[in-house]
Amino acid sequence: MTRRTAGGANPLTILLRGAVLRCPRCGRRTLSSGWIKPPDPCPDCGLSFDRDNDATVGWIIVNLGITEILFVLFGFTAPSAWPPFKPADPGPRRRNPQAR
């Protein structure tokens, strides 16, 4: 049994169309208007990609920026907050009386 979506294509076809930057519903036009701004609606089938007025993309960018800043700060400050590491004392050295 093949699963179909509302547009009539199966999920694999939709993913492949998206990978080559074509409309996932009809596959006819190349839809690309930049890295941050979602594409304009498809002129052939009318599929709109701007469902929440760019809020999702903006918050993803803010979240990624804050996460990277915290990761860098924690990565550089965490080792300085650790207790100093002292290797265990191996004890007194013994000389080998047979070696000369």
URUR-V869211 format. One record per pair of residues at least 6 apart in sequence whose ideal C-beta (glycine too) atoms are under 7 Angstrom apart, sorted by the first residue. I is the first residue (numbers start at 1). J is the second residue. Records with the same first field share a line. If there is no record, write none. Layout:
I: J, J
This chain:
2: 10
3: 10, 11
4: 10
5: 11, 14
7: 25
14: 24
17: 23, 24, 27
18: 24
21: 30, 31, 32
22: 28, 29, 30, 31
23: 29, 31, 42, 44, 45, 47
25: 42, 45, 47
26: 42, 44, 45
28: 44
29: 42, 43, 44
31: 39, 42
32: 39
33: 39, 40
36: 57
38: 49, 50, 54, 57
39: 49
41: 47, 48
